[in-house]
Amino acid sequence: MPPLPTLKRLYHADCGMARDWRRRRLAKIGRPLKEKTVLSHDVKVRLDDETYDRLLMYCDKNHEKATVIREALKAFLDTAGVPRREDKAE
């Protein structure tokens, strides 16, 4: 007769409870934002070595990479004439 923990583990695996337990536990993993914001969209980009090195050199002056990229994107969109969300409502 197998030990009781093995039977219990097999029962939970068969019911799907073990999978749900892992999913609930993994859902809470992650680094929280430093402040309450509405930053809910994740965008990733690949950079060449030269551009990445220049970004790191600029970020050495106590700037975060994400903040620098976000501000640069906002400045680019403003100069390109893309309207902001509040401009569309008017």
C-alpha positions in Angstrom: 0.0 0.0 0.0 1.5 3.4 -1.0 2.1 6.0 1.6 -0.8 8.5 2.3 0.9 11.6 0.8 1.3 9.9 -2.6 -2.4 9.0 -2.7 -3.3 12.6 -1.6 -1.1 14.1 -4.3 -2.6 11.8 -7.0 -6.1 12.7 -5.9 -5.4 16.4 -6.1 -3.6 16.1 -9.4 -6.6 14.2 -10.8 -9.1 16.8 -9.6 -7.1 19.7 -11.0 -6.7 21.2 -7.5 -2.9 21.1 -7.7 -2.9 23.0 -11.0 -5.2 25.7 -9.5 -3.1 26.1 -6.5 0.0 26.7 -8.6 -1.8 29.2 -10.8 -3.1 31.2 -7.8 0.4 31.3 -6.3 2.0 32.4 -9.6 -0.6 35.1 -10.1 0.8 37.1 -7.2 4.5 37.0 -8.4 5.8 40.2 -9.9 7.4 43.5 -9.1 4.8 46.1 -8.1 4.9 49.6 -9.6 6.6 52.2 -7.5 3.6 54.4 -7.5 -0.1 54.1 -8.4 -0.4 54.7 -12.1 -2.4 53.7 -15.1 0.5 52.0 -16.8 -1.3 48.9 -17.9 0.2 48.2 -21.4 3.5 46.4 -21.8 5.5 47.2 -25.0 8.8 45.5 -25.8 11.4 46.6 -28.4 14.7 45.2 -29.6 17.6 47.7 -29.9 20.9 47.5 -31.6 24.1 47.6 -29.5 24.9 51.3 -30.3 21.4 52.5 -29.3 21.3 50.4 -26.2 24.7 51.7 -25.1 23.6 55.3 -25.6 20.5 54.6 -23.6 22.5 53.2 -20.8 24.9 56.1 -20.8 21.9 58.5 -20.5 20.3 56.4 -17.8 23.5 56.5 -15.6 22.4 59.9 -14.5 19.7 58.5 -12.2 17.1 57.9 -14.9 15.1 54.8 -15.4 15.1 53.2 -18.8 11.4 52.8 -18.9 10.8 56.5 -18.0 13.3 57.7 -20.6 11.7 55.6 -23.4 8.2 56.6 -22.3 9.1 60.3 -22.4 10.9 60.0 -25.7 7.9 58.3 -27.3 5.6 61.0 -26.0 7.9 63.7 -27.5 8.0 61.9 -30.8 4.2 61.5 -31.0 3.7 65.2 -30.1 6.1 66.3 -32.9 4.5 63.9 -35.3 1.1 65.5 -34.7 -0.7 62.5 -33.3 -3.5 63.8 -31.1 -3.8 63.0 -27.5 -6.8 61.2 -26.1 -8.2 64.4 -24.5 -7.7 66.2 -27.8 -9.9 63.7 -29.6 -12.9 64.3 -27.2 -13.1 68.0 -28.1 
